[in-house]
């Protein structure tokens, strides 16, 4: 129907008298703008669903399969309940603090309770989308980020303590970081005159570095699981984790390509970069594991997939396909070393390798974005002459590597300090570590009174 209206407008313009030509051209332009807005909105609503799918069922299955059988429901519950909790906090105040106009570190309160967030676009962020659609898309990022942290404290945290920690963490870490990188006037927002112009297309600093570093702090604070490094703690169902990883790969197209905020060529470029980054991560991790142990494992393959996706996230809207593939390969190699070598030597219990994959992979991806970002992919940033500005090292802008490093360092410091404060708050209010007998029984029974599997006749 829209296409027929558009063609009718063109026909009318072609046959119009000169006096009516201006009105006819205006009609054609209006039809074109309406069609573009509808297409962009459709893609972005689909992207919202794809990113939500990454948390549940994607991350829930991925993490759920990696823990012991007695903790599968408790682990999956972390991802599921955060789909509700983070959404409520985002609607009440989080969106305003992240994307409202404020100072370089935090947004204002003009959008509290979603006041003023309606059908009309917000031209500061997405000129062709309803403000509600943009808000909803960003909400999905606020959901999955704290859920990623849950991989570090799996199998030993109180459910109530996890809720308090997450609520505090969103306010102290996530909302400020999202504003600094993506919000209008943010300190790190390269497209809004930030003092430290950082490139983060879909969340390398905002999502992966903050969650990964916070995960490491949480793992150290809660101390290792009972019996860690003394008794086997193998995944109880790699089948569940395999399905979860495939859903994450699928959903990540919404995560990265959706961050183009429209259904144009940039979304296509980010889509291809995302896929090649994931493929490269699988290849890099499996190659390192095969050489070191003599066997390529399913666990290694799916871990490499996530590592590649993590690393390509900040770069996905700035790099060409071959650099995207290289970033994925390097991420697979680097994250494998962090998980299989560094973690074992240092002895910390990051249960499901949230730091080794998200913290390490996000850091690598953020730095490499400064190397491979090019205006051949993203020309939105202009120089003083109005021409596409040089983005990364490959464009002749070596300073961008420094800016990326500074942005990464700020994210690490904020996440480390903020996570520690939030852990203290949760520990003081309701306690964090489960009792030894509860850990022995498993979180499914001790926290929720249920079991993931029934073996009754």
MARMI-297915 format. One record per residue (C-alpha): residue number from 0; z, x, y. Coordinates in pm, whole numbers. Layout:
REM residues N
vose nr:NUM, pz:Z, px:X, py:Y
...
This chain:
REM residues 457
vose nr:0, pz:0, px:0, py:0
vose nr:1, pz:90, px:278, py:246
vose nr:2, pz:-237, px:452, py:164
vose nr:3, pz:-437, px:134, py:232
vose nr:4, pz:-264, px:86, py:566
vose nr:5, pz:-334, px:449, py:653
vose nr:6, pz:-705, px:415, py:566
vose nr:7, pz:-726, px:90, py:760
vose nr:8, pz:-580, px:263, py:1065
vose nr:9, pz:-841, px:540, py:1039
vose nr:10, pz:-1122, px:286, py:1011
vose nr:11, pz:-991, px:100, py:1312
vose nr:12, pz:-979, px:422, py:1511
vose nr:13, pz:-1339, px:510, py:1420
vose nr:14, pz:-1476, px:174, py:1536
vose nr:15, pz:-1263, px:127, py:1845
vose nr:16, pz:-1391, px:119, py:2202
vose nr:17, pz:-1294, px:418, py:2422
vose nr:18, pz:-1031, px:210, py:2600
vose nr:19, pz:-861, px:139, py:2268
vose nr:20, pz:-901, px:487, py:2122
vose nr:21, pz:-561, px:620, py:2237
vose nr:22, pz:-382, px:325, py:2081
vose nr:23, pz:-578, px:366, py:1757
vose nr:24, pz:-498, px:739, py:1738
vose nr:25, pz:-132, px:661, py:1797
vose nr:26, pz:-146, px:411, py:1510
vose nr:27, pz:-296, px:674, py:1278
vose nr:28, pz:-31, px:927, py:1375
vose nr:29, pz:244, px:672, py:1316
vose nr:30, pz:105, px:588, py:971
vose nr:31, pz:85, px:957, py:883
vose nr:32, pz:442, px:1021, py:998
vose nr:33, pz:566, px:720, py:801
vose nr:34, pz:389, px:840, py:487
vose nr:35, pz:531, px:1192, py:527
vose nr:36, pz:882, px:1059, py:578
vose nr:37, pz:858, px:838, py:271
vose nr:38, pz:732, px:1126, py:56
vose nr:39, pz:1002, px:1363, py:179
vose nr:40, pz:1274, px:1103, py:128
vose nr:41, pz:1158, px:1028, py:-226
vose nr:42, pz:1162, px:1397, py:-318
vose nr:43, pz:1503, px:1451, py:-163
vose nr:44, pz:1662, px:1152, py:-337
vose nr:45, pz:1524, px:1286, py:-665
vose nr:46, pz:1666, px:1628, py:-576
vose nr:47, pz:2008, px:1470, py:-513
vose nr:48, pz:2001, px:1330, py:-865
vose nr:49, pz:1885, px:1661, py:-1010
vose nr:50, pz:2170, px:1854, py:-845
vose nr:51, pz:2427, px:1598, py:-958
vose nr:52, pz:2288, px:1630, py:-1310
vose nr:53, pz:2367, px:2002, py:-1291
vose nr:54, pz:2740, px:1925, py:-1278
vose nr:55, pz:2746, px:1638, py:-1522
vose nr:56, pz:2616, px:1666, py:-1785
vose nr:57, pz:2477, px:2018, py:-1727
vose nr:58, pz:2780, px:2229, py:-1637
vose nr:59, pz:3017, px:2004, py:-1832
vose nr:60, pz:2822, px:2066, py:-2154
vose nr:61, pz:2764, px:2434, py:-2079
vose nr:62, pz:3131, px:2508, py:-2016
vose nr:63, pz:3254, px:2256, py:-2275
vose nr:64, pz:3072, px:2428, py:-2558
vose nr:65, pz:3201, px:2772, py:-2462
vose nr:66, pz:3571, px:2692, py:-2504
vose nr:67, pz:3769, px:2637, py:-2823
vose nr:68, pz:3750, px:2294, py:-2985
vose nr:69, pz:4099, px:2193, py:-2869
vose nr:70, pz:3997, px:2230, py:-2504
vose nr:71, pz:3649, px:2076, py:-2493
vose nr:72, pz:3748, px:1747, py:-2328
vose nr:73, pz:3983, px:1910, py:-2079
vose nr:74, pz:3712, px:2153, py:-1974
vose nr:75, pz:3445, px:1886, py:-1940
vose nr:76, pz:3692, px:1670, py:-1747
vose nr:77, pz:3713, px:1936, py:-1478
vose nr:78, pz:3343, px:1897, py:-1397
vose nr:79, pz:3351, px:1519, py:-1426
vose nr:80, pz:3652, px:1450, py:-1205
vose nr:81, pz:3518, px:1682, py:-934
vose nr:82, pz:3210, px:1463, py:-910
vose nr:83, pz:3448, px:1198, py:-776
vose nr:84, pz:3705, px:1408, py:-589
vose nr:85, pz:3460, px:1627, py:-395
vose nr:86, pz:3247, px:1323, py:-306
vose nr:87, pz:3545, px:1144, py:-153
vose nr:88, pz:3655, px:1448, py:49
vose nr:89, pz:3298, px:1510, py:162
vose nr:90, pz:3255, px:1155, py:289
vose nr:91, pz:3594, px:1144, py:461
vose nr:92, pz:3580, px:1477, py:646
vose nr:93, pz:3388, px:1749, py:465
vose nr:94, pz:3040, px:1663, py:590
vose nr:95, pz:3161, px:1660, py:948
vose nr:96, pz:3345, px:1991, py:914
vose nr:97, pz:3039, px:2153, py:756
vose nr:98, pz:2753, px:2005, py:961
vose nr:99, pz:2912, px:1864, py:1275
vose nr:100, pz:2884, px:2050, py:1603
vose nr:101, pz:3183, px:2276, py:1653
vose nr:102, pz:3232, px:2650, py:1683
vose nr:103, pz:3071, px:2935, py:1485
vose nr:104, pz:3328, px:2895, py:1205
vose nr:105, pz:3381, px:2521, py:1158
vose nr:106, pz:3214, px:2196, py:1256
vose nr:107, pz:3367, px:1917, py:1460
vose nr:108, pz:3491, px:1568, py:1374
vose nr:109, pz:3206, px:1351, py:1501
vose nr:110, pz:3098, px:1253, py:1148
vose nr:111, pz:3444, px:1182, py:1004
vose nr:112, pz:3428, px:885, py:761
vose nr:113, pz:3047, px:923, py:795
vose nr:114, pz:3059, px:769, py:1141
vose nr:115, pz:2712, px:798, py:1293
vose nr:116, pz:2550, px:902, py:965
vose nr:117, pz:2288, px:634, py:911
vose nr:118, pz:1919, px:563, py:856
vose nr:119, pz:1784, px:760, py:1150
vose nr:120, pz:1707, px:1132, py:1100
vose nr:121, pz:1924, px:1408, py:1239
vose nr:122, pz:1658, px:1635, py:1396
vose nr:123, pz:1894, px:1934, py:1392
vose nr:124, pz:1867, px:1946, py:1012
vose nr:125, pz:1589, px:1728, py:868
vose nr:126, pz:1358, px:1548, py:1109
vose nr:127, pz:1177, px:1345, py:842
vose nr:128, pz:1479, px:1234, py:637
vose nr:129, pz:1738, px:963, py:693
vose nr:130, pz:2064, px:1128, py:796
vose nr:131, pz:2226, px:964, py:490
vose nr:132, pz:1982, px:1140, py:257
vose nr:133, pz:2056, px:1481, py:406
vose nr:134, pz:2430, px:1413, py:383
vose nr:135, pz:2400, px:1304, py:19
vose nr:136, pz:2199, px:1611, py:-79
vose nr:137, pz:2456, px:1844, py:72
vose nr:138, pz:2732, px:1648, py:-101
vose nr:139, pz:2595, px:1751, py:-439
vose nr:140, pz:2647, px:2118, py:-347
vose nr:141, pz:3008, px:2045, py:-253
vose nr:142, pz:3054, px:1891, py:-597
vose nr:143, pz:2918, px:2170, py:-814
vose nr:144, pz:3067, px:2467, py:-626
vose nr:145, pz:3436, px:2411, py:-717
vose nr:146, pz:3326, px:2301, py:-1063
vose nr:147, pz:3180, px:2649, py:-1118
vose nr:148, pz:3525, px:2800, py:-1054
vose nr:149, pz:3670, px:2602, py:-1343
vose nr:150, pz:3505, px:2842, py:-1586
vose nr:151, pz:3755, px:3112, py:-1489
vose nr:152, pz:4076, px:2918, py:-1548
vose nr:153, pz:3959, px:2714, py:-1846
vose nr:154, pz:4204, px:2656, py:-2133
vose nr:155, pz:4521, px:2730, py:-1935
vose nr:156, pz:4548, px:2531, py:-1610
vose nr:157, pz:4740, px:2211, py:-1540
vose nr:158, pz:4515, px:1921, py:-1450
vose nr:159, pz:4730, px:1829, py:-1149
vose nr:160, pz:4732, px:2191, py:-1032
vose nr:161, pz:4354, px:2206, py:-1060
vose nr:162, pz:4318, px:1898, py:-839
vose nr:163, pz:4549, px:2032, py:-567
vose nr:164, pz:4383, px:2375, py:-578
vose nr:165, pz:4035, px:2225, py:-547
vose nr:166, pz:4125, px:1997, py:-257
vose nr:167, pz:4274, px:2287, py:-62
vose nr:168, pz:3984, px:2517, py:-156
vose nr:169, pz:3719, px:2281, py:-24
vose nr:170, pz:3888, px:2266, py:315
vose nr:171, pz:3980, px:2634, py:343
vose nr:172, pz:3673, px:2795, py:189
vose nr:173, pz:3374, px:2571, py:119
vose nr:174, pz:3352, px:2359, py:434
vose nr:175, pz:3387, px:2657, py:672
vose nr:176, pz:3139, px:2867, py:472
vose nr:177, pz:2883, px:2587, py:461
vose nr:178, pz:2909, px:2549, py:837
vose nr:179, pz:2878, px:2922, py:904
vose nr:180, pz:2561, px:2953, py:695
vose nr:181, pz:2388, px:2614, py:735
vose nr:182, pz:2562, px:2430, py:1018
vose nr:183, pz:2432, px:2410, py:1375
vose nr:184, pz:2571, px:2708, py:1568
vose nr:185, pz:2715, px:2869, py:1254
vose nr:186, pz:2805, px:3237, py:1264
vose nr:187, pz:2561, px:3329, py:985
vose nr:188, pz:2288, px:3073, py:1053
vose nr:189, pz:1972, px:3275, py:1117
vose nr:190, pz:1781, px:2962, py:1226
vose nr:191, pz:2042, px:2850, py:1478
vose nr:192, pz:2112, px:3170, py:1667
vose nr:193, pz:2397, px:3295, py:1449
vose nr:194, pz:2553, px:3627, py:1553
vose nr:195, pz:2492, px:3761, py:1200
vose nr:196, pz:2155, px:3611, py:1099
vose nr:197, pz:2180, px:3566, py:723
vose nr:198, pz:1919, px:3414, py:492
vose nr:199, pz:2064, px:3183, py:227
vose nr:200, pz:1809, px:2923, py:127
vose nr:201, pz:2011, px:2727, py:-128
vose nr:202, pz:2360, px:2873, py:-162
vose nr:203, pz:2389, px:3236, py:-269
vose nr:204, pz:2682, px:3292, py:-34
vose nr:205, pz:2796, px:2933, py:17
vose nr:206, pz:2797, px:2836, py:-350
vose nr:207, pz:2783, px:3132, py:-585
vose nr:208, pz:2966, px:3415, py:-409
vose nr:209, pz:3248, px:3190, py:-290
vose nr:210, pz:3291, px:3026, py:-631
vose nr:211, pz:3254, px:3353, py:-826
vose nr:212, pz:3502, px:3551, py:-618
vose nr:213, pz:3744, px:3258, py:-610
vose nr:214, pz:3712, px:3241, py:-988
vose nr:215, pz:3812, px:3604, py:-1026
vose nr:216, pz:4116, px:3555, py:-803
vose nr:217, pz:4215, px:3247, py:-1005
vose nr:218, pz:4174, px:3431, py:-1335
vose nr:219, pz:4394, px:3716, py:-1214
vose nr:220, pz:4654, px:3480, py:-1068
vose nr:221, pz:4690, px:3268, py:-1381
vose nr:222, pz:4687, px:3576, py:-1607
vose nr:223, pz:4510, px:3587, py:-1946
vose nr:224, pz:4520, px:3315, py:-2209
vose nr:225, pz:4776, px:3356, py:-2481
vose nr:226, pz:4629, px:3590, py:-2744
vose nr:227, pz:4344, px:3713, py:-2523
vose nr:228, pz:4181, px:4029, py:-2669
vose nr:229, pz:4410, px:3993, py:-2972
vose nr:230, pz:4264, px:3690, py:-3146
vose nr:231, pz:3910, px:3546, py:-3153
vose nr:232, pz:3826, px:3295, py:-2880
vose nr:233, pz:3467, px:3221, py:-2972
vose nr:234, pz:3270, px:2924, py:-2832
vose nr:235, pz:3328, px:2621, py:-3051
vose nr:236, pz:2976, px:2476, py:-3003
vose nr:237, pz:2684, px:2680, py:-2876
vose nr:238, pz:2472, px:2369, py:-2937
vose nr:239, pz:2652, px:2192, py:-2650
vose nr:240, pz:2621, px:2500, py:-2430
vose nr:241, pz:2252, px:2536, py:-2512
vose nr:242, pz:2187, px:2175, py:-2406
vose nr:243, pz:2392, px:2230, py:-2091
vose nr:244, pz:2196, px:2543, py:-1999
vose nr:245, pz:1865, px:2360, py:-2038
vose nr:246, pz:1992, px:2083, py:-1811
vose nr:247, pz:2104, px:2342, py:-1556
vose nr:248, pz:1759, px:2504, py:-1558
vose nr:249, pz:1600, px:2161, py:-1512
vose nr:250, pz:1841, px:2050, py:-1239
vose nr:251, pz:1810, px:2378, py:-1049
vose nr:252, pz:1464, px:2273, py:-931
vose nr:253, pz:1638, px:2011, py:-718
vose nr:254, pz:1898, px:2267, py:-610
vose nr:255, pz:1643, px:2518, py:-479
vose nr:256, pz:1316, px:2333, py:-420
vose nr:257, pz:1514, px:2045, py:-271
vose nr:258, pz:1657, px:2284, py:-13
vose nr:259, pz:1314, px:2285, py:151
vose nr:260, pz:1423, px:1938, py:273
vose nr:261, pz:1074, px:1800, py:225
vose nr:262, pz:788, px:1763, py:-21
vose nr:263, pz:571, px:2036, py:131
vose nr:264, pz:440, px:2380, py:35
vose nr:265, pz:779, px:2548, py:81
vose nr:266, pz:926, px:2326, py:-190
vose nr:267, pz:646, px:2430, py:-424
vose nr:268, pz:709, px:2798, py:-350
vose nr:269, pz:1084, px:2760, py:-411
vose nr:270, pz:1013, px:2568, py:-733
vose nr:271, pz:798, px:2850, py:-874
vose nr:272, pz:1041, px:3119, py:-760
vose nr:273, pz:1327, px:2934, py:-928
vose nr:274, pz:1147, px:2908, py:-1259
vose nr:275, pz:1040, px:3272, py:-1263
vose nr:276, pz:1391, px:3383, py:-1162
vose nr:277, pz:1536, px:3197, py:-1460
vose nr:278, pz:1274, px:3340, py:-1695
vose nr:279, pz:1341, px:3691, py:-1566
vose nr:280, pz:1715, px:3644, py:-1616
vose nr:281, pz:1664, px:3550, py:-1979
vose nr:282, pz:1440, px:3853, py:-2035
vose nr:283, pz:1675, px:4098, py:-1863
vose nr:284, pz:1994, px:3983, py:-2037
vose nr:285, pz:1836, px:3962, py:-2383
vose nr:286, pz:1672, px:4301, py:-2347
vose nr:287, pz:2003, px:4467, py:-2253
vose nr:288, pz:2192, px:4287, py:-2529
vose nr:289, pz:1926, px:4360, py:-2793
vose nr:290, pz:1927, px:4730, py:-2709
vose nr:291, pz:2307, px:4753, py:-2700
vose nr:292, pz:2403, px:4537, py:-3000
vose nr:293, pz:2085, px:4516, py:-3204
vose nr:294, pz:2068, px:4134, py:-3183
vose nr:295, pz:1951, px:3893, py:-2912
vose nr:296, pz:2197, px:3601, py:-2909
vose nr:297, pz:2163, px:3241, py:-2801
vose nr:298, pz:2471, px:3287, py:-2583
vose nr:299, pz:2305, px:3586, py:-2419
vose nr:300, pz:1985, px:3393, py:-2357
vose nr:301, pz:2151, px:3098, py:-2187
vose nr:302, pz:2382, px:3326, py:-1988
vose nr:303, pz:2081, px:3525, py:-1867
vose nr:304, pz:1908, px:3203, py:-1766
vose nr:305, pz:2203, px:3105, py:-1544
vose nr:306, pz:2229, px:3459, py:-1404
vose nr:307, pz:1864, px:3453, py:-1301
vose nr:308, pz:1900, px:3111, py:-1143
vose nr:309, pz:2206, px:3222, py:-950
vose nr:310, pz:2039, px:3534, py:-811
vose nr:311, pz:1717, px:3362, py:-705
vose nr:312, pz:1904, px:3081, py:-526
vose nr:313, pz:1947, px:3250, py:-184
vose nr:314, pz:1596, px:3400, py:-201
vose nr:315, pz:1403, px:3105, py:-345
vose nr:316, pz:1263, px:2984, py:-12
vose nr:317, pz:1179, px:3331, py:118
vose nr:318, pz:1016, px:3534, py:-162
vose nr:319, pz:683, px:3549, py:-343
vose nr:320, pz:659, px:3483, py:-719
vose nr:321, pz:658, px:3844, py:-845
vose nr:322, pz:965, px:3950, py:-644
vose nr:323, pz:1134, px:3634, py:-775
vose nr:324, pz:1064, px:3747, py:-1131
vose nr:325, pz:1200, px:4094, py:-1052
vose nr:326, pz:1517, px:3948, py:-898
vose nr:327, pz:1572, px:3747, py:-1216
vose nr:328, pz:1527, px:4050, py:-1442
vose nr:329, pz:1765, px:4261, py:-1235
vose nr:330, pz:2019, px:3978, py:-1237
vose nr:331, pz:2004, px:3954, py:-1616
vose nr:332, pz:2066, px:4327, py:-1652
vose nr:333, pz:2338, px:4343, py:-1386
vose nr:334, pz:2531, px:4036, py:-1497
vose nr:335, pz:2517, px:4146, py:-1861
vose nr:336, pz:2677, px:4476, py:-1758
vose nr:337, pz:2946, px:4292, py:-1561
vose nr:338, pz:3031, px:4063, py:-1852
vose nr:339, pz:2989, px:4294, py:-2152
vose nr:340, pz:3109, px:4623, py:-2002
vose nr:341, pz:3305, px:4589, py:-1678
vose nr:342, pz:3506, px:4284, py:-1780
vose nr:343, pz:3599, px:4437, py:-2114
vose nr:344, pz:3707, px:4766, py:-1958
vose nr:345, pz:3917, px:4603, py:-1687
vose nr:346, pz:4062, px:4344, py:-1924
vose nr:347, pz:4074, px:4043, py:-1691
vose nr:348, pz:4036, px:3699, py:-1850
vose nr:349, pz:3756, px:3520, py:-1668
vose nr:350, pz:3732, px:3266, py:-1949
vose nr:351, pz:3369, px:3162, py:-1913
vose nr:352, pz:3243, px:3448, py:-1691
vose nr:353, pz:3225, px:3258, py:-1364
vose nr:354, pz:3270, px:3582, py:-1170
vose nr:355, pz:3048, px:3796, py:-1393
vose nr:356, pz:2757, px:3553, py:-1353
vose nr:357, pz:2805, px:3366, py:-1024
vose nr:358, pz:2999, px:3622, py:-822
vose nr:359, pz:2796, px:3922, py:-936
vose nr:360, pz:2462, px:3740, py:-954
vose nr:361, pz:2513, px:3574, py:-617
vose nr:362, pz:2595, px:3906, py:-453
vose nr:363, pz:2290, px:4076, py:-601
vose nr:364, pz:2065, px:3787, py:-501
vose nr:365, pz:2197, px:3779, py:-145
vose nr:366, pz:2129, px:4151, py:-92
vose nr:367, pz:1784, px:4138, py:-254
vose nr:368, pz:1693, px:3845, py:-31
vose nr:369, pz:1713, px:4090, py:259
vose nr:370, pz:1470, px:4317, py:76
vose nr:371, pz:1203, px:4070, py:-37
vose nr:372, pz:1215, px:3788, py:221
vose nr:373, pz:875, px:3747, py:384
vose nr:374, pz:720, px:3526, py:648
vose nr:375, pz:424, px:3480, py:414
vose nr:376, pz:648, px:3226, py:241
vose nr:377, pz:873, px:3101, py:521
vose nr:378, pz:750, px:3125, py:879
vose nr:379, pz:1010, px:2898, py:1039
vose nr:380, pz:1176, px:3186, py:1226
vose nr:381, pz:977, px:3293, py:1534
vose nr:382, pz:988, px:3608, py:1745
vose nr:383, pz:994, px:3620, py:2127
vose nr:384, pz:615, px:3575, py:2138
vose nr:385, pz:630, px:3261, py:1926
vose nr:386, pz:482, px:3434, py:1622
vose nr:387, pz:638, px:3430, py:1270
vose nr:388, pz:920, px:3685, py:1276
vose nr:389, pz:952, px:3968, py:1024
vose nr:390, pz:1211, px:3855, py:771
vose nr:391, pz:1304, px:4119, py:515
vose nr:392, pz:1247, px:4485, py:437
vose nr:393, pz:902, px:4411, py:294
vose nr:394, pz:806, px:4264, py:633
vose nr:395, pz:931, px:4574, py:813
vose nr:396, pz:1278, px:4447, py:903
vose nr:397, pz:1531, px:4679, py:732
vose nr:398, pz:1816, px:4538, py:945
vose nr:399, pz:1806, px:4221, py:739
vose nr:400, pz:1954, px:4407, py:441
vose nr:401, pz:2251, px:4495, py:660
vose nr:402, pz:2287, px:4137, py:781
vose nr:403, pz:2280, px:4016, py:421
vose nr:404, pz:2548, px:4269, py:327
vose nr:405, pz:2768, px:4159, py:618
vose nr:406, pz:2727, px:3793, py:527
vose nr:407, pz:2810, px:3873, py:165
vose nr:408, pz:3119, px:4067, py:268
vose nr:409, pz:3240, px:3780, py:485
vose nr:410, pz:3193, px:3535, py:196
vose nr:411, pz:3385, px:3764, py:-40
vose nr:412, pz:3677, px:3807, py:200
vose nr:413, pz:3699, px:3437, py:285
vose nr:414, pz:3681, px:3336, py:-82
vose nr:415, pz:3936, px:3594, py:-197
vose nr:416, pz:4196, px:3517, py:69
vose nr:417, pz:4129, px:3144, py:71
vose nr:418, pz:4146, px:3113, py:-306
vose nr:419, pz:4476, px:3300, py:-321
vose nr:420, pz:4628, px:3074, py:-55
vose nr:421, pz:4504, px:2763, py:-237
vose nr:422, pz:4645, px:2887, py:-568
vose nr:423, pz:4982, px:2943, py:-403
vose nr:424, pz:4978, px:2593, py:-254
vose nr:425, pz:4896, px:2438, py:-591
vose nr:426, pz:5155, px:2650, py:-772
vose nr:427, pz:5430, px:2561, py:-525
vose nr:428, pz:5353, px:2190, py:-529
vose nr:429, pz:5296, px:2106, py:-895
vose nr:430, pz:5251, px:2428, py:-1093
vose nr:431, pz:4932, px:2585, py:-1225
vose nr:432, pz:4985, px:2740, py:-1568
vose nr:433, pz:5048, px:2507, py:-1861
vose nr:434, pz:5354, px:2565, py:-2079
vose nr:435, pz:5301, px:2791, py:-2385
vose nr:436, pz:5333, px:2502, py:-2628
vose nr:437, pz:5079, px:2299, py:-2428
vose nr:438, pz:4834, px:2589, py:-2440
vose nr:439, pz:4886, px:2617, py:-2815
vose nr:440, pz:4823, px:2244, py:-2865
vose nr:441, pz:4521, px:2254, py:-2635
vose nr:442, pz:4449, px:2084, py:-2305
vose nr:443, pz:4281, px:1784, py:-2467
vose nr:444, pz:4608, px:1664, py:-2618
vose nr:445, pz:4862, px:1809, py:-2376
vose nr:446, pz:4685, px:1710, py:-2051
vose nr:447, pz:4487, px:1400, py:-2151
vose nr:448, pz:4629, px:1270, py:-2479
vose nr:449, pz:4289, px:1273, py:-2646
vose nr:450, pz:4082, px:1485, py:-2884
vose nr:451, pz:3717, px:1574, py:-2855
vose nr:452, pz:3645, px:1533, py:-3224
vose nr:453, pz:3785, px:1304, py:-3491
vose nr:454, pz:3770, px:1417, py:-3855
vose nr:455, pz:3933, px:1108, py:-4003
vose nr:456, pz:3764, px:964, py:-4312
